[in-house]
Amino acid sequence: MKKAENPLFINTVCLGGTTDDKLRAAHDAGFQQVELWRQDVEASGGDTAGIKTLLQKLPVGLTDYQVLLDFDGAPDSIREDKRHEALRMLDTAVALGATLLLTPACTHKECVGERIEEDLRWLARQAGQRGLRIAYEGMAWSTKINNTADAWKMVQRVNEPNLGLVVDAFHIFVRQRTVADLHGIPMDKIFLVQLSDLSEQPDPENLIDTARHRRLLPGQGKFPIHTLIEYLQEQDYTGPLGLEVFSDVLKAQDPASVARQAMKALQETCFGKTHQFSN
């Protein structure tokens, strides 16, 4: 990227401490936004009003609220429960002041592929009634839709204006796919871009464990992240750009220190070592 016109965010999963600790650390390190988890709300006793007040006071924006798991194509045994869960999460997102809810493609082994389109359309329309958007993500271990190219095909089929994509470097490169998966996707349908790195390709049997515990900050591993950044620059992507780094090592450290490390890694990866970011 040539300049810092993209809102820069950090996912709170990168940080240890309380929800307040995470939000303050993100702000103090220069992040404009955070991705907030439902666990962050639960850790605050469900105090959505208090979280919203702190976000406004700092200020820090919400990239999204997450994560609605195993929703699309949910089997009959959990389908109604998942719809109720989705409605609760949408209402919580509104209470927090979020504008975007993130849902990954279903990972349930009994995912009903024929119902994915119907379920996503229902979710997008429920979100639309609340002034929200839905960010859909093809994860590397999702049952039916496990890459960005296929996720985009589904978004096109659903054809709702408030339904778009998450582009996650981890899920592209861990499957040894390339930025070709993004070809043909309008930049305004990419709702956010998440970056992380790995030092080596994991054994397939350890993929999920690696993804949830041992990711690295961008630039610390071997993913060709520069190819993604260069493509986004060429296409004039101006949406949120940030970090989703599941790391036991980082989470055990002081959140303020980690947030500073994270901002430095993000700047150097996206803007070059000499770039100086300012809020």
N, C-alpha and C positions, 0 to 999 in steps of 0.2 A: 504494500500500500504506500502511496506517495505522501499521504497526509492523514491526520487523525480525524477524519470526518465521520468515521463509524463510532457509534456509542460503544464504549469498552465495558465489558462486564466480567464478573467472576461468579462462578457457581459456588454456593455456600458449602457444597460437599468438599471443597478444597480445604476448608478451614475448620479448626477445632474451636472449642469454647462455646459460650452461650449464643443465642440468636443475636442479642445486642452486641456481643463481642465481634461476631462475624460482620455485622452491618457497619459497625464503626471502623473495623479494620479495612474493609473494602473502601469505604469513603476516604479514610486517611491515606490510603495508597494511591488514590486518584481514579478509582473506578467510578464510572457514572451510573452503572446499573449492577444489579445482582440477579442471579437465578435463585429463587427461594423455593425450598422444599416444604412439603406438608409436615415433615418432621420438625422443621424450624418453628412452625406454628404450634405444633404439639408441645415442643420443648418450652414454649412460652405460655403454656396453659391455655392455648386457644385464643390468646389475646390479640385478635386481629386489629382491633382499634389501636392498641399500644404499638404494635409493629408499624402500622400505617403512619402513626404520629411520628415515630422515630425516623422512618424513611423520609417523610416530608421535612423534618427538622434538619437532617444531616446536610443536604438532601442526597438521597440515592434513589434512583428509579428501579422499577422491577422489569427485567427483561421478560420474565415469565414466572408463573407459578407451576410447580410440578410435584409429582408426576402421576398421571393416570395410567396405571399399568393394566395390560391384558384386557383392554376394553373392546377393540375391534375384533369381531369374530368370536367373541366369548361364547363358550359352549352353553347349552341350556342350563346346566347345573349352577352357573354363576351369572347368567346374563342379566337377570333383573337386579341382582345385587350390584352389578357393575353400573347399571344405569342410575341407580340411586346414589352410588358413590360418585359418579360423574356429576350429578346435579349438586351434590354437597360441595364438590371441589370447585365447580363453576361459581357457586354462591360465595365460597370463601375467597376466590380470586377477586370477585367484585368488592368484597368487604376490605380486602387488602389494598385495593386500588390498582390491581394488575389489569392488564389488557389482553393477556395471552396465557393460555393453558397448554402445557406440553403433554402429549401422549405418544408413546412409542408404539410401533407395530406389535401386535400380540405375540407373546412368547409361550402361551399355553399350548401344551402338546396336543390338545383336542380343539385347537382353533378351527372355527368353521369358515373356511375361505370364502364361501359363497355369500356370507353375511357381512364381510368387512365393509363393502361399499355402503350398504344400508346403515350400518352402525355409525360410520363416520359422518354420513349425511345427517343422521339424527343428532349426533353430538355437535356438529357445526351449526345446525339450526338452533339448538338449545343455547349454544354460546352466543349466536347472533342476537337472540332475544335479550341477552344481557349486555350487549355491546362488547363482546369478547371475540377474540380470534383463537383458532386452534393450530398448534404447530405439531406436525406429524413427522415421526422419525423412524426410518428403517434401521433397526439395530442388527448387528452382525449375527445374533443368535435368535432373531425373531423367526417364528414358525413358517410364515408364508411370505412375508415381505422383508427381506433382510439386506436391502441396499437402497441407496438414494434414488437410483434410476427407477426401480420398481415402485418406490414410494411416490415418486412424481407421477407415474402412470395412474396410480390410484387417486391421487389428488385431482388429476384431470378428469377421471371418471366421475368422481363425486361432484365436481364442478360447483363448489360453493365459494363465494368470494372471500370468506373469512377463514378458509382452510388453506394452509401453506405448509412449508417444509422446515425441518431442522436439518442442517448440514453439519455432520459431526466427523471431524477428521479421523477419529479413532475407528469408527465403523466403516469408513471407506478403506483406510490403509491396512487395518488388521486383516481384512479379507483379500489384501493385495489387489484391490481395485484402484482405479485412477480417477482423476477429475473429469474424465470422459463421462462419468455418471451424471455430471451436471449439465452436459451439453443440451441446449434447448430449453432449459428451465429459465423463465423470466426472473430477473433479480428481485422483483417485488413479490414473488412467491416464495422466496427464501426468507423466512421470518427471523432466523438467527443462525450464526455459525459458531460451533464449539471446537476448540482446539485442545489437543493433548498429544503426548508422544509415548513411544516405547523404545526400549533399547534393543529388543529382538522380538521376532514373531513368536507368540506363545504356542505351545502345543494345543491343538484343538480341544482336548479334554480339559485344559486349564484356562480356556478363553474367558469364561465369565468371571472366574476368580481373579485373573489378571486384570480384567477390565474394572473390577470393583475395588481393587486394593493396590495395584502396582503401576498405575499410569505415571507419566513424567510430565513436567512442564515442557511446552514446545521448545525445541532446540536442544533438549537434553538427550534425545534419542535418535532414531534412524528413520522415522517417517519422513517422506518427501513433502513436508508441509509447505515448503516454498512453492510447489506446483499449485497448490490450492490457493495460496495467497495471490500468486501472480494471475491466476485465472479470474479470481474475484475482482482484482484490480482492473484487468482488461475489460471486464463486463460492467464496471462502474457500480459494484455492490456498495451500498451505503448503509446497510442495516447493521444490527448489533453484532459485534465480534468479540469473542471472549474465550474463557477457559472453563473446561469441565474436566478436572483432574482428580479422579478417585485415587487417593494415595494415603496409605496408613502412615507413611513416614511424615508427610506434610501435615496431616491432621493431628499428629502428636506434638507439633511445634507450636510456638506462640503465634496466634492468628495474625497479629499485626506484622510480624516478620515474614510470614508466609505470603501475606497479601502484597508486601513490597517486592518479594522475590518474584511473585506471579506477574506483577505489573512490569517489572524489568524484562522478564522473559517474553511477555506479550509484545512490548514495544520493540524489542530487538528482532523478534520473529517477523512482525508485520511491517515495521517502519524503518528498520535498520538501526545499527548500534548508536548512531549519532542523533537519532530523533529525540526530542524532548517534548513529552506530553504535558499539556496543562488543561485543567478543567475549565 
